[in-house]
Amino acid sequence: MHRRWSRIFVLAMAIPLLLAMLAACGAGTTPTGNSTGNGGTAAKGSTIIKIGTDFPASGKDESTGKPAENGAHLAVDQANAQNLLPGYKFVFDPKDDVGPNGAHDPAVGQKNVTDLAGDALVAGIAGPINSNVAQSQLPVVNQVPIALISPANTNDCLTKEVPQDECGGAKSKISVYRPTGKVTYFRIATPDQYQGKALADFSYKVKGYRKAYVFDDSETYGAGLANVFVEQFKSLGGTVLDRKSVANTTTSFVNLLTQAAAGKPDVIFFGGNDSTGGTPLRQQMMQVPELKNTALIGGDGMSTSAFARTIRNTGGPVFTSVAGADAQKLDSAKKFLQDFDKVYGINNISSYSAASYDCAMIIMQAVKAAINKGVATPKDSSDLTQAKVFRQAVIDAIQNIDYNGVTGHHTFDKDGDTTNHVISIYTIADNPDQGNGWKYLTQLKY
């Protein structure tokens, strides 16, 4: 019995010594945070990396925001399934920016990115959808800093001082949006200086419209898009009969439309979202006899499944745009569409589901690049000191990325804008209950 305990004592003393020797030699151990497994230097820190999103995922904007959120979620799930970053796990962290009025709310969006940035494990944020929400978020993410990359923001002034009459001189907001002077905001949506131009070109050159009556919802996106449309339509030789800016809560357009009808417009243009006036305006055109068969054209804010399924093919034609390439026409998107259908159903897709997928994937590719360079992740959710270092490395990687994704090839200019300037044009599908409710017509590239 004594001899047995002696042997156990010797063995007990020998095991820690052996483990210490192995650790000293680096045999059989993995550095804290795990090796990247792909040639990069192992970075110490948490193996959990969060990808945040901010979309209007409920209320009036749900048909746009929730499918966009789902696109980003699919990217995170697939990155984990494909072991994009060995030794690490991506965690999806979504936020909803719908406010008390049931639609996208800049104040809620600002709080969302503030909360996400307060969690050191959040490496970047995909979103938002709406440009006025982005306006409230940009100063916050710029000072943190943390990357914010939008699939849908199109207002020119978010990143540049052109067009001059809208974004230049005293109207410039760049110093407000970038208080540090550095770029932390990116977007893969084509800006309105191209989208508004494309809508005017399509109206005048393709459809032959010569007289337009213009409405906008007074929001950042809607008013900016209308400005570009008006300028381009006039430059082509078209006549803008009048321009009315209305509150984004307007529900009755009959009186305004009756005034518009007096000028016998070929087309009504609406700058805004379906949730900020687009749907009731189109419905009420049917109540004005002279406008029942008049065309309506608008931007990506109206290109929602809810709008298409509500309006259907009644009255005059409806045309909208998406600030990017049509995913259903790209070979690069075929697998994405199949995968999205399997998880969420293809009838639940929106115009920016594919773009949101790409936004989340770009962030994760940038995370991978940062870790491969040896930049450590934060140790935990409260390690904001290391988060600042890591997030800046992610921002730098996004700025220099060369990405081939679902929506095509993206690189970013010095202001964070995609260099892929494609606008797709749509009309309501013959059966709006299929897919996202829209039928692709053509694309214009600038």
ZIQUIUR-V829876 format. One record per residue. N is the residue number from 1. SS is DSSP state (2 for helix, 1 for strand, 0 for the rest). PHI is phi in degrees with one decimal (none if undefined). NEAR is the number of other ideal C-beta (glycine too) atoms within 8 Angstrom. Layout:
[[N/SS/PHI/NEAR] [N/SS/PHI/NEAR]]
This chain:
[[1/0/none/4] [2/2/-63.7/5] [3/2/-66.4/6] [4/2/-64.1/7] [5/2/-66.3/8] [6/2/-65.6/8] [7/2/-65.5/8] [8/2/-62.7/8] [9/2/-64.0/8] [10/2/-63.4/8] [11/2/-64.6/8] [12/2/-62.7/8] [13/2/-75.8/8] [14/2/-77.0/8] [15/2/-61.5/8] [16/2/-59.9/8] [17/2/-63.8/8] [18/2/-64.8/8] [19/2/-62.8/8] [20/2/-64.9/8] [21/2/-65.7/8] [22/2/-64.1/10] [23/2/-64.0/9] [24/2/-64.1/6] [25/2/-87.7/6] [26/0/78.4/5] [27/0/-87.3/6] [28/0/71.2/3] [29/0/-124.2/7] [30/0/-122.8/6] [31/0/-58.6/8] [32/0/-54.4/5] [33/0/93.0/12] [34/0/75.0/12] [35/0/-72.4/8] [36/0/-67.6/15] [37/0/74.7/6] [38/0/-137.4/6] [39/0/94.3/4] [40/0/-83.2/10] [41/0/-75.5/7] [42/0/-64.4/11] [43/0/-107.0/12] [44/0/-84.3/9] [45/0/147.9/13] [46/0/-65.3/11] [47/0/-92.6/10] [48/1/-99.1/8] [49/1/-126.6/14] [50/1/-97.1/12] [51/1/-114.3/18] [52/1/-89.2/13] [53/1/-137.1/16] [54/1/-139.3/17] [55/1/-137.7/17] [56/0/-79.1/18] [57/0/-92.3/10] [58/0/-148.6/9] [59/2/63.3/8] [60/2/-65.6/8] [61/2/-100.5/15] [62/2/-58.3/12] [63/2/-67.7/11] [64/2/-96.8/15] [65/2/-74.8/17] [66/2/-65.8/13] [67/2/-63.2/16] [68/2/-67.6/18] [69/2/-59.7/13] [70/2/-64.6/14] [71/2/-61.1/17] [72/2/-66.8/19] [73/2/-62.2/12] [74/2/-59.9/14] [75/2/-61.4/14] [76/2/-65.4/14] [77/2/-61.9/10] [78/2/-71.4/9] [79/2/-61.1/12] [80/2/-69.2/10] [81/2/-63.6/6] [82/0/-90.6/6] [83/0/54.9/6] [84/0/-56.0/9] [85/0/-130.6/13] [86/0/-52.7/9] [87/0/90.7/10] [88/0/-127.2/11] [89/1/-126.9/7] [90/1/-88.2/14] [91/1/-121.5/10] [92/1/-83.0/11] [93/1/-131.1/11] [94/1/-88.0/12] [95/1/-127.8/13] [96/1/-112.4/12] [97/0/-98.0/17] [98/1/-74.5/16] [99/0/-103.6/10] [100/0/-60.7/4] [101/0/-83.0/6] [102/0/84.1/7] [103/0/-131.9/14] [104/1/-53.1/17] [105/0/-135.3/12] [106/2/-56.5/11] [107/2/-65.7/8] [108/2/-67.1/12] [109/2/-61.1/17] [110/2/-64.4/12] [111/2/-63.5/8] [112/2/-60.3/13] [113/2/-70.9/17] [114/2/-64.0/9] [115/2/-66.0/9] [116/2/-63.0/14] [117/2/-66.1/11] [118/0/-72.7/6] [119/0/-98.8/10] [120/0/-60.6/11] [121/0/-81.5/14] [122/1/-78.5/13] [123/1/-89.5/14] [124/1/-174.0/16] [125/1/-130.1/16] [126/1/-95.8/15] [127/1/131.4/16] [128/0/-89.2/15] [129/0/-86.4/16] [130/0/-97.4/17] [131/2/-67.6/13] [132/2/-71.4/11] [133/2/-69.0/17] [134/2/-59.2/16] [135/2/-54.3/13] [136/2/-77.1/12] [137/2/-91.4/16] [138/2/-57.5/14] [139/2/-62.6/10] [140/2/-68.2/12] [141/2/-67.4/16] [142/2/-69.7/14] [143/2/-85.9/8] [144/2/-60.4/10] [145/0/-89.4/13] [146/0/-149.4/15] [147/1/-71.9/17] [148/1/-125.2/15] [149/1/-130.1/15] [150/1/-101.6/16] [151/0/-86.0/16] [152/0/-139.0/15] [153/0/-62.6/13] [154/0/-125.3/17] [155/0/-60.0/14] [156/2/-60.3/15] [157/2/-71.2/13] [158/2/-65.6/14] [159/0/-128.9/12] [160/0/-137.9/11] [161/0/-109.7/9] [162/0/-128.0/8] [163/0/-62.3/11] [164/2/-59.3/8] [165/2/-70.4/6] [166/2/-103.9/11] [167/2/-123.2/12] [168/0/-94.7/10] [169/2/56.2/6] [170/2/-66.4/3] [171/2/-84.3/9] [172/0/-64.6/10] [173/0/-117.0/10] [174/2/-58.9/9] [175/2/-66.9/7] [176/2/-76.9/8] [177/2/-74.6/13] [178/0/-125.6/12] [179/0/-60.8/9] [180/0/-86.0/8] [181/0/83.5/4] [182/0/-105.9/8] [183/0/-89.0/10] [184/0/-128.0/14] [185/1/-111.1/16] [186/1/-132.7/15] [187/1/-151.9/16] [188/0/-106.2/15] [189/0/-86.1/15] [190/0/-73.3/13] [191/0/-63.1/14] [192/2/-65.6/14] [193/2/-61.2/10] [194/2/-99.0/12] [195/2/-67.0/17] [196/2/-63.3/17] [197/2/-64.4/12] [198/2/-62.9/13] [199/2/-65.5/18] [200/2/-70.3/14] [201/2/-61.2/12] [202/2/-62.8/15] [203/2/-61.7/16] [204/2/-82.6/14] [205/2/-82.3/7] [206/2/-90.9/8] [207/0/-91.0/11] [208/0/77.6/6] [209/0/-75.1/11] [210/0/-119.2/8] [211/1/-125.2/12] [212/1/-124.8/16] [213/1/-114.8/13] [214/1/-115.9/15] [215/1/-119.7/18] [216/1/-144.6/16] [217/0/-92.2/18] [218/0/71.2/9] [219/0/-84.9/14] [220/2/-53.5/11] [221/2/-66.0/18] [222/2/-62.8/18] [223/2/-66.7/13] [224/2/-64.3/17] [225/2/-64.5/18] [226/2/-63.6/15] [227/2/-57.4/12] [228/2/-67.8/17] [229/2/-58.0/16] [230/2/-59.5/11] [231/2/-61.8/10] [232/2/-70.4/12] [233/2/-61.5/13] [234/2/-66.6/10] [235/2/-64.5/6] [236/0/-81.2/10] [237/0/110.5/6] [238/0/-77.1/13] [239/1/-110.9/7] [240/1/-97.9/11] [241/1/-64.2/9] [242/1/-170.8/9] [243/1/-136.1/9] [244/1/-120.8/8] [245/1/-100.3/8] [246/0/-120.9/12] [247/0/-64.9/6] [248/0/-72.0/12] [249/0/-104.7/6] [250/0/-62.4/10] [251/0/-118.0/4] [252/0/-116.0/7] [253/0/-114.6/12] [254/2/-58.2/9] [255/2/-62.9/7] [256/2/-65.3/10] [257/2/-68.6/15] [258/2/-64.0/9] [259/2/-63.3/8] [260/2/-62.6/13] [261/2/-62.3/12] [262/0/-62.3/6] [263/0/-86.6/9] [264/0/50.9/6] [265/0/-69.4/13] [266/0/-78.6/10] [267/1/-151.5/14] [268/1/-101.0/17] [269/1/-107.1/15] [270/1/-123.8/17] [271/1/-97.9/17] [272/0/158.4/16] [273/0/-104.4/17] [274/2/-61.1/10] [275/2/-81.1/9] [276/2/-114.2/13] [277/0/132.0/14] [278/2/-60.5/16] [279/2/-68.8/12] [280/2/-64.0/11] [281/2/-60.4/14] [282/2/-66.8/14] [283/2/-62.5/10] [284/2/-81.4/12] [285/2/-60.5/15] [286/0/-71.3/10] [287/0/-88.6/7] [288/0/-108.0/12] [289/2/-49.7/5] [290/2/-70.4/7] [291/2/-110.8/14] [292/0/-57.9/10] [293/0/-109.0/5] [294/0/-82.5/13] [295/1/-72.2/12] [296/1/-120.5/15] [297/1/-133.2/13] [298/1/-157.4/15] [299/0/-90.0/17] [300/2/-67.6/14] [301/2/-66.5/15] [302/2/-100.5/14] [303/0/-83.7/13] [304/0/-116.3/15] [305/2/-66.4/15] [306/2/-63.3/11] [307/2/-64.5/16] [308/2/-61.4/14] [309/2/-78.4/10] [310/2/-81.0/8] [311/2/-79.6/12] [312/0/56.2/8] [313/0/-99.9/5] [314/0/-114.7/5] [315/0/69.4/8] [316/0/-71.0/10] [317/0/-68.4/6] [318/1/-122.0/12] [319/1/-127.9/16] [320/1/-136.7/15] [321/1/-132.3/16] [322/1/-129.5/12] [323/0/-82.3/14] [324/0/171.8/14] [325/0/-73.2/11] [326/0/-77.8/10] [327/2/-60.6/13] [328/2/-74.2/8] [329/2/-104.4/9] [330/0/-102.8/12] [331/2/-60.6/4] [332/2/-65.8/10] [333/2/-100.2/13] [334/2/-58.6/8] [335/2/-67.8/6] [336/2/-57.7/13] [337/2/-62.8/13] [338/2/-66.2/8] [339/2/-66.9/10] [340/2/-62.9/15] [341/2/-60.6/10] [342/2/-64.0/5] [343/2/-90.8/8] [344/2/-115.7/9] [345/0/91.1/6] [346/2/-65.4/8] [347/2/-73.4/9] [348/2/-104.2/10] [349/0/-85.6/14] [350/0/-127.3/13] [351/0/-61.3/11] [352/0/-117.4/16] [353/2/-64.7/14] [354/2/-66.7/13] [355/2/-65.7/17] [356/2/-67.3/19] [357/2/-56.9/16] [358/2/-65.7/16] [359/2/-60.5/15] [360/2/-64.7/16] [361/2/-67.7/12] [362/2/-62.4/16] [363/2/-60.3/17] [364/2/-68.9/15] [365/2/-64.8/12] [366/2/-68.9/15] [367/2/-60.0/15] [368/2/-60.0/11] [369/2/-63.2/11] [370/2/-64.1/13] [371/2/-66.5/14] [372/2/-64.3/11] [373/0/-85.9/9] [374/0/93.5/9] [375/0/-80.1/10] [376/0/-76.7/11] [377/0/-74.8/17] [378/0/-61.2/14] [379/0/-71.4/8] [380/0/-159.8/8] [381/0/-64.9/7] [382/0/-99.2/5] [383/0/-84.2/12] [384/2/-72.5/9] [385/2/-65.2/6] [386/2/-73.0/13] [387/2/-59.4/11] [388/2/-61.4/10] [389/2/-66.9/10] [390/2/-66.8/15] [391/2/-63.3/14] [392/2/-65.3/9] [393/2/-64.3/12] [394/2/-66.4/15] [395/2/-59.2/15] [396/2/-60.7/9] [397/2/-68.6/13] [398/2/-64.8/15] [399/2/-57.9/10] [400/0/-105.5/6] [401/0/-73.1/13] [402/0/-127.1/6] [403/1/-117.0/11] [404/1/-105.9/6] [405/1/-127.8/12] [406/0/-61.4/12] [407/0/-96.1/15] [408/1/110.9/12] [409/1/-94.3/8] [410/1/-128.3/14] [411/0/-128.0/9] [412/1/-119.7/11] [413/0/-79.2/8] [414/0/-65.1/4] [415/0/-98.7/7] [416/0/91.4/12] [417/1/-89.3/11] [418/1/-63.7/13] [419/0/-90.6/8] [420/0/-95.9/12] [421/0/-101.6/9] [422/1/-121.5/11] [423/1/-121.8/17] [424/1/-102.9/13] [425/1/-112.7/15] [426/1/-134.6/13] [427/1/-132.9/11] [428/1/-63.5/12] [429/0/-66.7/11] [430/0/-59.0/4] [431/0/-122.3/5] [432/0/-65.1/13] [433/0/-79.5/6] [434/0/-96.3/7] [435/0/57.4/9] [436/0/-92.5/11] [437/0/93.0/13] [438/1/-122.2/15] [439/1/-111.4/8] [440/1/-68.5/10] [441/1/-110.1/7] [442/1/-164.4/8] [443/1/-134.6/10] [444/1/-123.0/10] [445/1/-119.3/6] [446/0/-121.7/8]]
